């Protein structure tokens, strides 16, 4: 055969492969490639897998039977798989219809199984794998992609790593080490708004999972979920799109992505892969069901926020049943911009820290920018005149004892300060002495001491207690000296574990107690004593007893 005819045959074979066919038919497109071209960009069919060579340093295999990514070879080294398990959406889809096509510099695999369609793409010359998940209904209980990695390649010293010598202390996923420190896959310590990527590096090689924009995820910008885990027999990275644990929102459906699996020589992934910077114009012609390119999206731009507290960061969120977005407000001015939004009408929420202090409605149109005039923040409880305040109204327990540790450790951790201890208002350091969580079975009955002037003691006052979350309907009942409040009704909160799995995030709620003047001490030299008890209609023990996490507490003037 002449060189010209060989060239034409090669072009015809590549063209046939780009049509996208299932099973052994795809092998016709690439199975006859010569050894000289095996290291170039393209795919082949080994009978059970589509073998995709990126033309860079990455070769991956996708199972033709179930769509698992069953091999990730970077620079000749295998990184994928443990304990006979591979990388896939959910915990594996099982028998699926798997097809492949090549469109110029992109190879795209489609995995269809019931309500879920998973898309996997590789681009010429890149050490990246682009992923999308399209979920149509609730027939699967969670939405996540798990990248399963061989153990021993990367260090295992982080809070979400544990070893076989560690002891299980809760359920099957929280562990204690001999020194009393705790580990769990839940202890990432990160809110969604605070990270673009998660992964591992050993200095000479790194593997990162760069998150998507989470527009079809749930839980909002402050949601925490498992991101990775490492132990003596396994390692994994997660893209969590819907997870029931400590969840505050209904599930959203539709296409989510791309999220990107990226190999590097030890450094961070390129910032061009972050969702805010990612050029997705190459996706527009691939035929991914549900894909909406930039021309089909709009933007909201805000001139600024009035009435901000300079001591706090502000975030502007947008939600409806189909999508969620958020943007950080600029310090000082409060200006914000949120691009890449699907058309629709959204609830706009301004958050001071994590506390909602303003809501409105805004409509987004494809290809347009909705410009908003200055928004006045008018629902900040911190502006109220108080006799005393413990903590700050910001939607988090961050000022209180042990709060920082609780996003990446169990409450029983040896690094935690004692959960007991009372507070004397006016003594200094009150917030740092007050526990961020109170459980009925651990530290129930915390006391707060405070004095009133004669004029203050002659009047009734409102006590406010803000909470961020609760476990098994735990809520505070208060006693002031000899006066005992009624038991408040439980607000809507997540029904799963939360306080022990790294999350205080729930539905912020404020309890109000109208304390009569007769409750106060008439001798102004004496302390009034406020006692906090956690009540619930459900039972549990120790750190799984009824409990709640605190945002702020104050007595109004």
KESE-161906 format. One record per residue (C-alpha): x, y, z. Coordinates in steps of 0.001 Angstrom, whole numbers, plus 524288, in hexadecimal, padded with zeros to 5 digits. Example, Ala and Ser with C-alpha at 12.3 -4.5 7.8 and 13.67 -1.06 7.14 Angstrom:
REM residues 2
8300C7EE6C81E78 835667FBDC81BE4 
//
This chain:
REM residues 557
800008000080000 8054780D857FC7A 807EE817AE806D2 7FCC181FE68017C 7F305814AB80273 7F797811CE81053 7F52E82004813D2 7E77981FA180E01 7E474812F58152C 7E90081916821E2 7E01E824E181FAB 7D46681C2481C73 7D6A681409828BF 7D73A8202D8315B 7CB088257482AD7 7C3E8818AC82D70 7C7EE8190883BB3 7C25F826B883D34 7B4AF821C983A07 7B39681B7A8475A 7AF7C80D3C847E5 7AE4280352852B8 7B5077F66F8551A 7BE967F07384B78 7BA0A7F94184087 7C2458041684660 7CE487FB98844C8 7CD077FCEE8361C 7D04780B45837B2 7DD03809B283F05 7E07A7FB7D840C5 7E92F7FB71834C9 7F1EA806CC838D1 80032803ED836E2 8095F802EE84295 80FB880F8D83E3B 80304816F4840B6 7FF918104584D9C 8055981B55855C1 7FDE7825E784E6B 7F0AE82B73851EE 7E5C6821BE84F34 7DE748161A85477 7DE3D8078C85244 7D5D77FC1785663 7DC4E7F0F585DCA 7CFC87E90585E21 7CB3B7ECE786BB8 7CF9E7FB2086C79 7D115807508648C 7DF5B80AEE86612 7E15781997864B3 7EED581F668629E 7EEE882E0A864E2 7FB5382FBA85CF8 80184835978692E 8056482D18874DF 7F8218275087850 7F18D81AEA8736F 7E4598170587906 7DB4780B898774D 7CC7B80BF3877D4 7C4E87FF5287989 7BBD97FC5D86E2F 7B2957F4EC87717 7B0437FE7D88250 7B76D80B4387F4C 7C13380A2088A75 7CE34810DE888B4 7D64C804CF88B6B 7E3F8809FC888AC 7EB28816F0889D1 7F93C8157B88569 8011E82204886CC 80F1D821B8881DA 80EB7812FA881B9 809B28116188FB5 7FC5180C1C89338 7F4D18148289D04 7E70780F1489C2E 7DFCA804D58A411 7DFA97FE3A8B14B 7D9E17F1D58B6ED 7D4847EE1E8A9A7 7CCDC7FAD88A8A4 7CE0C8055689E4E 7CA448138A89C01 7BC2A81683898BC 7B00081E4F89B72 7A8AA81A408A7BB 7AE5880D298AC37 7AE26807F489E67 7A2FD80798894BB 7A3A87F96B890CE 7A0077F50D8831D 79F5C8013287A95 79F368055186C69 7ACC380AC3869B2 7B020811D085D0C 7BBBE819AA85856 7BE75823CC84DE4 7C99782C87849C2 7C6DC83A84845BD 7D367840BA84106 7DBB0842C384D4B 7D1D883CED856D8 7CE5082ED0859E3 7C13082D7D860B4 7BBA9821788678C 7AD3D820AC86AEB 7A8B18177A875BC 799E6815D087690 7933180EAD881B3 785208118488543 783AA81F2788AF4 79252821F888A53 79AC98254987EB9 7A9418270188151 7B21682DCC87776 7C0E482C2F87722 7C9988344C86E32 7D8128354286B13 7DE8B83FE58630C 7EA8B83EF185A8A 7F7398423D8618C 7F12B8439386F1B 7F2F583B7587B71 7E4E083E1487F42 7D82C8367687F87 7CBB483E9687E53 7BF7F8392A884CE 7B0F683C2F884CA 7A5AD835B888BFE 797A6836DF8874F 78DA4831E989119 77F308322388DC1 7787282DE489A59 77A098289F8A82C 77BB381A518A49B 789B381B948A98C 78A92820BB8B77F 796F2828BA8B59C 79E4D82F298AA9C 7ACEC82DE78AB4E 7B890829BD8A34C 7C2D4821BC8AA68 7D0C48210E8A55D 7D6A7814F18AB91 7E575814FC8ACA6 7EFD280B3B8B04E 7F46180CC18BE66 8024A810068C1FA 804E0819878B6E4 8018A825EA8BE50 8038382A3A8CC8A 7F8D4826F18D668 7FA69830EB8E14B 7EE548395D8DF64 7E20E839858E7FC 7DAC2831A58DD9C 7E4E2826A78DE46 7E56A81B198E788 7EC9B80E368E8F7 7E94F800438EC8F 7EE82802808FA56 7E46380D198FD02 7D83B809D0904E6 7CA4780BC89002A 7C314814B4909A8 7B6B7818369021C 7AEE4811138F7BE 7B91A80B1C8EEB0 7BF768179B8EA00 7C51F81F1C8F595 7D20181A768FB5A 7DA9A81D8990705 7E95A81C3B9074D 7F143817B99131A 7F431825F99167B 7E5A38290E91702 7E5218310790A85 7DA4582D7A90115 7D93782B148F279 7CE26829428E8D0 7CB4682ACC8DA6C 7C19E8354E8DED9 7CC4183DF58E47C 7CFF8845F78D899 7CDBD852938E021 7C9FB859B48D395 7BDCD860B28CF10 7BAB385FE68C092 7BD5B86E6F8BEDD 7CB0F86CCA8C467 7D113863348BAD4 7D2CE861728AC38 7D9E78547E8ACD4 7DD12849538B5E8 7E72C83EBB8B44A 7F449838EA8B7B0 8027283BDF8B4DC 80F11835158B868 817B783FCB8B2F6 81AF4839108A62B 80D24835BF8A1CE 7FFA583AA68A551 7F1A48372D8A24B 7E6F6841508A3FC 7D84A841728A2C4 7D44784F2489E9D 7C6318517A8A29A 7BB6585619899B1 7B3668625689C2A 7A9B1859DF8A3E1 79E0F8606A89D5C 79626853D789E40 79B898501C8AB83 794BC853678B845 7980D859708C550 79D00866B18C0DC 7AA5C86D228C205 7ACAE869578D038 7A9B285AEC8CEF1 7B4058515E8D3B3 7B51B843838CEDF 7BF1D838D28CD5D 7C95583C2B8C320 7D322831248C43A 7D7AC826198CCFC 7E42881E9F8CEF2 7E716812818D6E3 7F04B806FB8D696 7E8B97FFEA8CBFE 7E23F80AA08C3F0 7E1F9818C08BFB0 7D74B820728B8F9 7D36082DD38B404 7C52D832248B38F 7BD1F83B968ABB0 7B0E383C7D8B411 7A53D842008ACD0 79AA083DB28B63D 79D048376D8C363 79276835078CD70 79ADF836FD8D97B 7987A844298DFFC 79142848738D3BC 788B7854A48D432 782C9854958C687 77B0E84BAA8BD78 782C7844E38B2E6 7844984B578A5A1 78488843C0898E3 78AE0845B188BB8 7987D84679885EE 7A388849E188F4D 7B15084CC388AAE 7BB6484CC8885EB 7C386848E489187 7D16A8455788E1C 7DB0883AD489229 7E881840AA88FFB 7F63883AE38911A 80201843B489367 81054841DD896C3 80DB28450F8A4FC 80889852F68A46C 7FAB2858378A505 7F1C0856B089947 7F1678618A88F4F 7E83086C5389381 7E2D786C0388591 7DB8E85FB4889D8 7D44B866A4894C9 7C6088685B89153 7C6FE877388919F 7D1FC876FA8878A 7CF0386AD887F90 7CD3986CB5870EC 7C206863A386D5F 7BFE58680985F5E 7C53185AEB85AB3 7B9EC85414861B5 7AF4885B0985A18 7AFD48521884E2E 7B1498450A85527 7A2D68420A8567B 7A2CD8405686542 7948383FC586932 7909384B23871D4 79CDB8531586F1E 79ABF861D886F10 7A622869C2869D5 7A9C28779186D7D 7A0E087DC58635C 795358777086A04 7989887CF387764 7975A88A1F87E1E 79D7189222888E8 7994D899D4894E4 7A1768A5A9898AD 79F588AD5A8A534 7A3EE8BB448A75D 7A6338B8948B5B9 7A0DF8B6258C358 79D5E8C0858CD58 79D948BE208DBE2 7A86F8B4018DBC8 7B00F8B0908E803 7BE638B2A78E48D 7C24D8A76E8ED5F 7BBAC89D358E4F5 7BC49897DE8D73B 7AFD48984A8CF2D 7AB0B88E868C521 79FAF8900A8BBC6 798C3883518B879 78ECF880088ADFE 785BD874468AEA6 77A0186E3D8A81D 77598860328A666 77E3A85E6489A6F 78B27864C989E08 7938486B998A842 79E5E875B88A731 7A5B787F378AFCC 7AF5088A808AF27 7B811890E28B935 7B50489F1A8BBEF 7C0828A8738BB71 7C4EF8AD848C89F 7C1BB8BBB88CA99 7B8288BD568BF59 7B1038B0578BF2C 7B1478B0148B04E 7AF4E8A28D8AA76 7AE3E89B9E89D78 7A8D888E0D89ADB 7AAC28897D88CBB 7A73887CBB8861D 7997587B7988B98 78E95873BA88528 782C787C048816E 7782087CB088BA7 7731B88399897B1 77B33881F78A40D 77A5A885438B25C 785BF88E4A8B549 78B0988D138C31B 79568895BB8C933 79D4A88E8C8D390 7A50C8953F8DE3B 7AEB588A7A8E0EB 7A51787F388DF85 79920886478E4BE 78E7A88ABA8DB5C 78C2E8994C8DD80 784D089CFD8D117 77C9A896258C6B0 776E489A8A8B9C5 773158952A8AC77 77B07896968A008 778E7891E48920F 783C888D81888F0 782B988D0387A21 78B618861487052 7962C88EC086B1B 7927589A0C873F6 797178A0E188048 78D8E8A42888B23 792F08B0168921C 78E9C8B2BC8A006 78F5B8BFB28A71E 795348C0578B4BB 78EC08B6E48BE1D 78C788BB538CC1B 78EA18B08D8D5F8 783258B1EC8DF20 781FE8A5458E6B4 78E7E8A4948EE8F 78B6D8A0CB8FCB0 7985B8A6D1900F0 792928B46A8FF7D 7895B8B25590B05 78C538B945917D5 7905E8AF3E92200 793D08AE4493051 79DBE8A3C992D46 7A16189B27921C4 7A8A288E419215F 7AF0388BD791437 7AB268929B907A9 79FFF8911B8FE08 7A6E488B488F24D 7A06087E098F068 7ABDD8765F8F5F2 7B0B28721C90368 7BE28877288FFBA 7C05B87FB790BC0 7BD72874BF9155D 7C5D786A5C91BD8 7CA4985F209130C 7C3508649A90719 7CEE48646E8FDBF 7D2B68569490167 7C50E851478FF07 7C5CF852468F02D 7D0CE848408EFAA 7CFCC840558FC49 7C64F838DE904CD 7C1C483FD191153 7C8A18355091960 7D5B9838DA91344 7E0D883A6E91D01 7E3AC847FA91795 7D64B84D0991B9B 7D52585566927C3 7CBCD850A093232 7BDCF851E492DD0 7B952855E893B5C 7BB3D863549413A 7B2F286F0C944A2 7B3D787D2D94021 7B3CD889E9947CD 7AFD08956B93F4E 7B8CA8A10A940C6 7C444898C194513 7CB0C898BC937C6 7CCB688D9A92E24 7BEB68895292FD1 7BCA2883F892219 7C93387C2192245 7C4A1875AE92EF0 7B7168723392A01 7B60F864EE9230D 7B25486576914C6 7A9C08595C9169E 7A177854BA92212 79C5E846C1922E7 792AD8417892CAD 79BD48361F92F9F 7A8C483D7E9305F 7A83384B5F93594 79A0584E6193827 7970185957941AB 7A1668636093DDC 79FBE86FBC94609 7A10687DFB9420E 7A27A887FC94D1D 79F2E8965394B1D 79B3F8A25C952EB 790888AC3C94FF6 78EC88BA3E9543A 782DE8BDC495C45 77C3C8C38A9504E 77F158B77194833 77A3F8AE60952E2 76D788B5CE95397 769938B230945BB 766E78A61693D9F 7710F8A2BE9334C 77241899F79277C 77CD288FA69275C 7812F88B3F919D9 788A287EAB91729 78D2F87C3C9094D 790AF86E6E90529 79683869658F884 792CB85B098F924 78D7B8509A90236 78E2C841F2903B8 7819D83A0990632 779C384674908A6 7823384B7E913B4 77E7285956917A7 780E4861E99237B 7778D8636F92ECC 77BC786E66937CC 77AC1870DC94651 77D2587E9594B79 77ECE87E0B95A25 771F28779C95E02 76AA887A579514C 769DD86F1C94783 7665A871039393B 75D0E868AD93187 7632785E5E928C1 764758646091B38 7604685D2F90F04 76B6B8575B90721 76ED585E9C8FAA6 77156857728EDF3 77F14851D58EE2E 7863D846C68E722 7826E8398C8ECA0 78FC5833218EB39 79C3B833E28F31B 7A2AD841308F26D 7A97A845EF8FEC2 7B239839E98FF17 7B554839838F098 7BB6F846C98EE8B 7AF7B84F198EBD2 7A87B8596B8F3D1 7A15B85DCF8E779 792B685C628E810 78758865D58E79A 78A96871AC8EFD1 77FB3874248F98C 77D7A87DEC90477 7761F87A21910CD 7701F885599185E 76C54884D6926B8 7644588F9B92CFC 769B48903C93AB6 760CA8979694433 765DE8A1CE94D99 76254898DD958D9 76D0388F78954AF 77860898C3957B9 77FF889A8496438 77BD68A71396AEE 788F88A843971C9 791988AE0496723 79DE48A93796E05 799B689B4996B79 79B9E893B095EF2 7900588F009573F 7920188101952EF 78DE587C2C94586 78DE486D6C9440E 78D8D86682936DF 787CC858EA935B6 7867C85161928FF 7796D84A9C9275F 774558416291D0C 76A0E8372D91ACF 774AA82DE891620 77F12826E991DF0 78D6A8246391BC7 799D88234892389 7A64182B5392506 7A9A8832BB91883 79E1482C989119B 7948B831A491BB1 78BEE83D429185F 7947A8490B915D7 7955A8561890F27 79F9F85F72909E9 79F2386DD190D9F 7A04D87A1390575 79DE2884D490F5A 79680887E791BDA 7926B89529920FE 7894489C2292A4E 7823A8A79C92416 781A38B48E92B27 
//
